[in-house]
C-alpha cells in the first residue's frame, strides 16, 4: 500500500490522538487524578531523576520532581496534539497553500503550520483555502488555548497540595522530630495532650490521603529539607502512634485508630506508585519513654505490637528509604547543626 493511498485516511488517527490527549488532560486537571498518558509520562520523567540521584547521592536532585512532572505533562500533551493536527491537515492536500507561491505544502510545511496555529501565532505565510480548513484551524487554536488553560488548572492544585504536604511535615517535625520526642512533647506540652495534637493533625492527614488516592503522582514529590519532607514525617508519626499504644498512663487517645487507618491509606496509594524498600526496619524501643518517667507496657508486649504492625511500619519506612534517608535516623534524629552567619 502506497503513502498516497493511506494519506486521505490519516485524519482518523489524528482525531483519535487528539481525543485521547483531551481525555487525559480533563482527567488529570478537572478530576484531580492521573490519566493513562500522564501516568506513563510521569514514570518516564521520574526515572532519570532517580538514576541521577543514585549516581550523585544528592537528595536535592529529587527536588526537581514536581517541576519535571508538570513540564513533561505539558510537553507531551502539546506534542501529541501537534502530531494529531498535522495528520488531519496533511490528509487533505487541498486545505493549505503557500501565500507567496500558491504551491501545496509538504509534510514538514504542514507540521510548521499546525505548530504555529496550535500556539495561536498565525504567521499567515500558509493560508487555509477551504471553509473546512479555516474551521479546523480555528478549532486547533482553541485546542492549544485549552491545553494551556488546563495545564494551569493542573499546576495550581499541585503547588497548593505540595505546600500542604510541606506544612504538615514541618508541623510533625516541630513536635518531634523523632517519634519519642513527638510522644513526649505531645503528652507534656500540648494543652490537650496527645489526643489534642492528633485531633489537630487529623483533618490535614485525611485531606492528603484523599488527594493521594486520586492524584498518585503526589507520591513522587520530594523535598531536600528534612523538616519539610512528608516522606520523613510520616514514618516518625507512624512510630509515634505505635509508641502511644504502649503508654498505660495516660491511656492512648481515642482517635488513634482513625489516624492509623489514614496512614494505612497513604501506604496503599504510595505502593501503587513506588516500589517496596529493601533496608531493614530500624528498632523501636520504649526505653526513652521509661527514662522520661512514663508508665509503659513490657518490652515483650511491645515486640508483639511491632511484629503485628510490621507491614504498617514497612510501608511508611519505604517512603523514607525512597527519599534517600537512613532509616535509623528517623527513629533517632541527629541534632541539626546551626552555623553562625
C-alpha positions as CSV (number, residue, x, y, z in Angstrom):
1,X,0.0,0.0,0.0
2,X,1.4,3.4,-1.1
3,X,1.6,6.5,1.0
4,X,-0.8,8.2,-1.4
5,X,-3.4,5.6,-0.7
6,X,-3.0,5.9,3.1
7,X,-2.8,9.7,3.3
8,X,-6.5,10.5,2.8
9,X,-7.3,8.4,5.9
10,X,-4.7,9.9,8.2
11,X,-7.3,12.2,9.7
12,X,-8.7,9.2,11.6
13,X,-5.7,8.5,13.8
14,X,-5.2,12.3,14.1
15,X,-8.7,12.7,15.5
16,X,-8.2,9.7,17.8
17,X,-4.9,11.1,19.1
18,X,-6.4,14.5,19.8
19,X,-9.3,12.9,21.6
20,X,-7.0,10.7,23.7
21,X,-5.0,13.8,24.8
22,X,-8.1,15.8,25.6
23,X,-9.5,13.0,27.7
24,X,-6.1,12.7,29.6
25,X,-6.0,16.5,30.1
26,X,-9.5,16.6,31.6
27,X,-8.9,13.5,33.8
28,X,-5.7,15.0,35.2
29,X,-6.8,18.6,35.5
30,X,-10.5,18.5,36.4
31,X,-10.8,15.2,38.2
32,X,-7.6,15.7,40.2
33,X,-6.3,12.3,39.1
34,X,-3.8,10.9,36.7
35,X,-4.8,9.9,33.1
36,X,-3.1,6.9,31.5
37,X,-0.9,9.1,29.3
38,X,0.0,11.3,32.2
39,X,0.8,8.3,34.4
40,X,3.2,6.9,31.7
41,X,4.7,10.3,31.2
42,X,5.3,10.9,34.9
43,X,7.0,7.5,35.3
44,X,9.3,8.3,32.3
45,X,10.2,11.7,33.8
46,X,10.8,10.4,37.3
47,X,13.1,7.6,36.3
48,X,16.0,9.8,35.1
49,X,15.8,11.8,38.4
50,X,16.0,8.6,40.4
51,X,19.0,7.5,38.3
52,X,20.8,10.8,38.7
53,X,20.1,10.6,42.5
54,X,21.6,7.1,42.7
55,X,24.7,8.3,40.8
56,X,25.2,11.5,42.7
57,X,23.8,10.6,46.1
58,X,22.5,14.1,46.4
59,X,18.8,14.2,47.5
60,X,18.5,17.8,46.1
61,X,18.2,16.2,42.7
62,X,14.8,14.8,43.7
63,X,13.5,18.3,44.5
64,X,13.1,18.7,40.7
65,X,10.4,16.0,40.6
66,X,7.5,18.4,40.8
67,X,8.8,20.7,38.1
68,X,9.6,17.7,35.9
69,X,6.1,16.2,36.2
70,X,4.4,19.5,35.2
71,X,6.8,20.2,32.3
72,X,6.7,16.8,30.7
73,X,3.0,16.6,31.0
74,X,2.5,19.9,29.2
75,X,5.1,19.0,26.5
76,X,3.6,15.5,25.9
77,X,0.1,17.0,25.6
78,X,1.3,19.6,23.2
79,X,3.5,17.2,21.1
80,X,0.8,14.6,20.7
81,X,-1.8,17.2,19.9
82,X,0.5,18.7,17.3
83,X,1.0,15.3,15.7
84,X,-2.7,14.8,15.6
85,X,-3.5,18.1,13.9
86,X,-0.6,17.5,11.5
87,X,-2.1,14.2,10.4
88,X,-5.5,15.8,10.0
89,X,-4.3,18.7,7.8
90,X,-1.9,16.5,5.8
91,X,-4.7,14.1,4.9
92,X,-6.4,16.9,3.0
93,X,-3.9,18.2,0.4
94,X,-6.2,21.0,-0.9
95,X,-6.6,22.6,2.5
96,X,-3.4,24.7,2.6
97,X,-1.3,26.7,0.1
98,X,1.8,28.9,0.4
99,X,0.7,32.5,0.2
100,X,3.6,33.7,-1.9
101,X,3.8,30.8,-4.5
102,X,0.4,29.1,-4.3
103,X,2.1,25.7,-4.1
104,X,0.9,22.9,-1.9
105,X,2.9,22.3,1.3
106,X,4.8,19.1,2.2
107,X,4.6,17.2,5.4
108,X,7.2,19.4,7.1
109,X,5.3,22.5,6.0
110,X,2.0,21.2,7.3
111,X,3.7,20.4,10.7
112,X,5.1,24.0,10.7
113,X,1.5,25.4,10.0
114,X,-0.1,23.3,12.7
115,X,2.6,24.1,15.2
116,X,2.2,27.9,15.0
117,X,-1.6,27.5,14.7
118,X,-1.6,25.4,17.9
119,X,0.3,28.2,19.7
120,X,-2.1,30.8,18.1
121,X,0.7,32.7,16.5
122,X,-0.8,32.9,13.0
123,X,2.1,34.0,10.7
124,X,0.0,33.9,7.6
125,X,2.6,32.5,5.2
126,X,0.5,29.4,4.8
127,X,-3.2,30.0,4.0
128,X,-6.3,27.9,4.7
129,X,-8.0,27.5,1.3
130,X,-11.4,25.9,2.1
131,X,-14.1,26.6,4.7
132,X,-13.3,23.3,6.4
133,X,-9.6,24.2,6.6
134,X,-10.5,27.5,8.2
135,X,-12.9,25.9,10.6
136,X,-10.3,23.3,11.7
137,X,-7.6,26.0,12.0
138,X,-9.8,27.8,14.4
139,X,-10.5,24.6,16.4
140,X,-6.8,23.9,16.6
141,X,-6.1,27.4,18.0
142,X,-8.9,26.8,20.6
143,X,-7.3,23.4,21.3
144,X,-3.9,25.0,22.1
145,X,-5.5,27.6,24.4
146,X,-7.5,24.7,26.0
147,X,-4.3,22.7,26.8
148,X,-2.5,25.8,28.2
149,X,-5.5,26.7,30.4
150,X,-5.9,23.2,31.8
151,X,-2.2,22.9,32.4
152,X,-2.5,25.8,34.7
153,X,-5.5,24.1,36.3
154,X,-3.2,21.1,36.9
155,X,-0.3,23.2,38.1
156,X,-2.2,25.4,40.7
157,X,-3.6,22.5,42.8
158,X,-0.3,20.6,42.5
159,X,1.5,23.6,44.0
160,X,-1.1,24.0,46.7
161,X,-1.0,20.3,47.7
162,X,2.8,20.3,47.8
163,X,2.5,23.3,50.1
164,X,0.1,21.4,52.3
165,X,2.5,18.4,52.4
166,X,5.3,20.6,53.5
167,X,3.2,22.4,56.1
168,X,2.1,19.1,57.7
169,X,5.7,17.7,57.6
170,X,7.0,20.8,59.3
171,X,4.3,20.6,62.0
172,X,5.2,17.0,62.8
173,X,8.9,17.8,62.7
174,X,8.5,20.7,65.1
175,X,6.7,18.5,67.6
176,X,9.3,15.7,67.1
177,X,11.5,15.5,65.2
178,X,11.7,11.8,66.1
179,X,8.8,9.5,67.4
180,X,10.0,9.5,71.0
181,X,10.2,13.3,71.2
182,X,6.9,13.6,69.4
183,X,5.2,11.4,72.0
184,X,6.8,13.2,75.0
185,X,6.1,16.7,73.7
186,X,2.5,15.8,72.8
187,X,1.8,14.4,76.2
188,X,3.6,17.1,78.2
189,X,3.5,20.3,76.2
190,X,0.2,20.3,74.2
191,X,-2.6,21.9,76.2
192,X,-4.9,18.9,75.4
193,X,-2.3,16.2,75.5
194,X,-1.5,13.7,72.7
195,X,-5.2,13.5,71.8
196,X,-5.3,17.2,71.2
197,X,-2.3,17.2,68.9
198,X,-3.7,14.2,66.9
199,X,-7.1,16.0,66.6
200,X,-5.3,18.9,65.0
201,X,-3.3,16.7,62.6
202,X,-6.2,14.5,61.6
203,X,-8.0,16.9,59.1
204,X,-4.8,17.6,57.2
205,X,-3.9,13.9,57.0
206,X,-7.4,12.9,55.8
207,X,-7.2,15.6,53.1
208,X,-3.8,14.4,52.0
209,X,-5.0,10.8,51.9
210,X,-7.9,11.7,49.7
211,X,-5.8,13.7,47.3
212,X,-3.1,11.0,47.1
213,X,-5.7,8.3,46.3
214,X,-6.7,10.2,43.1
215,X,-3.5,12.1,42.3
216,X,-1.0,9.4,43.0
217,X,1.8,11.4,41.3
218,X,2.0,13.3,44.6
219,X,3.9,10.4,45.9
220,X,6.7,11.3,43.5
221,X,7.2,14.7,45.2
222,X,10.3,15.2,47.4
223,X,11.9,17.9,49.5
224,X,15.6,18.0,50.3
225,X,14.8,19.9,53.5
226,X,14.2,17.2,56.1
227,X,11.8,19.2,58.2
228,X,9.6,19.9,55.1
229,X,9.6,16.3,53.7
230,X,6.5,14.3,54.2
231,X,8.4,11.2,53.4
232,X,10.4,11.7,56.6
233,X,7.5,13.0,58.7
234,X,5.0,10.1,58.1
235,X,7.3,7.3,59.4
236,X,8.1,9.3,62.5
237,X,4.4,9.9,63.1
238,X,3.5,6.3,62.5
239,X,6.1,5.1,65.0
240,X,4.7,7.7,67.5
241,X,1.2,6.2,67.1
242,X,2.7,2.8,68.0
243,X,4.5,4.2,71.0
244,X,1.3,5.9,72.2
245,X,-0.3,2.5,72.2
246,X,2.4,1.3,74.6
247,X,1.7,4.1,77.2
248,X,-0.5,2.9,80.0
249,X,-0.8,6.2,81.9
250,X,-2.2,8.4,80.4
251,X,-4.2,6.0,78.3
252,X,-3.8,6.2,74.5
253,X,-6.0,8.9,72.8
254,X,-9.3,7.7,71.3
255,X,-8.5,9.0,67.8
256,X,-5.5,6.6,67.3
257,X,-7.5,4.1,65.1
258,X,-8.6,6.9,62.7
259,X,-5.1,8.2,62.2
260,X,-3.8,4.6,61.8
261,X,-6.3,4.0,59.0
262,X,-5.4,7.3,57.3
263,X,-1.7,6.4,57.3
264,X,-2.5,2.9,56.1
265,X,-4.4,4.5,53.2
266,X,-1.4,6.6,52.3
267,X,0.6,3.4,52.5
268,X,-1.7,1.8,50.0
269,X,-1.6,4.6,47.4
270,X,2.1,5.0,47.8
271,X,2.9,1.4,46.8
272,X,0.8,1.8,43.7
273,X,3.4,4.3,42.5
274,X,6.6,3.4,44.3
275,X,8.4,0.1,44.8
276,X,8.9,-1.7,48.1
277,X,12.0,-0.9,50.2
278,X,15.0,-3.1,51.0
279,X,16.5,-1.7,54.1
280,X,15.7,-3.5,57.4
281,X,13.3,-1.7,59.7
282,X,15.0,0.3,62.4
283,X,14.4,-1.0,66.0
284,X,11.9,1.0,68.1
285,X,12.4,0.9,71.8
286,X,10.3,2.0,74.8
287,X,13.4,2.9,76.9
288,X,13.4,6.7,76.1
289,X,9.8,6.8,77.4
290,X,10.7,4.9,80.5
291,X,13.6,7.2,81.2
292,X,11.2,10.1,80.9
293,X,9.0,8.6,83.6
294,X,6.1,7.2,81.6
295,X,4.3,4.1,82.5
296,X,4.6,1.7,79.5
297,X,3.9,-1.9,78.7
298,X,6.7,-4.5,78.8
299,X,9.2,-4.9,76.1
300,X,7.8,-8.3,75.2
301,X,4.3,-6.9,74.8
302,X,5.7,-4.1,72.6
303,X,7.6,-6.5,70.5
304,X,4.3,-8.3,69.8
305,X,2.9,-4.9,68.8
306,X,5.8,-4.3,66.4
307,X,5.5,-7.7,64.9
308,X,1.8,-7.2,64.3
309,X,2.3,-3.8,62.8
310,X,5.4,-4.7,60.7
311,X,3.6,-4.2,57.4
312,X,2.3,-0.8,58.6
313,X,5.9,0.3,59.5
314,X,7.4,-1.2,56.4
315,X,5.1,0.8,54.2
316,X,5.9,4.1,55.9
317,X,9.6,3.5,56.1
318,X,9.6,2.7,52.4
319,X,8.7,6.3,51.9
320,X,11.8,7.4,53.9
321,X,14.1,4.9,52.1
322,X,12.9,6.0,48.6
323,X,13.6,9.6,49.6
324,X,17.2,8.8,50.5
325,X,17.1,8.7,54.3
326,X,19.0,6.5,56.6
327,X,16.1,4.8,58.4
328,X,17.7,4.7,61.8
329,X,17.9,8.5,61.7
330,X,14.2,8.7,61.5
331,X,13.9,7.0,64.9
332,X,16.9,8.7,66.4
333,X,17.4,12.0,64.5
334,X,20.8,13.7,64.7
335,X,20.7,17.2,66.2
336,X,20.6,19.9,63.5
337,X,23.8,22.0,63.3
338,X,23.3,25.7,63.2
339,X,26.2,27.7,61.8
340,X,26.8,31.3,62.6
341,X,26.2,33.8,59.8
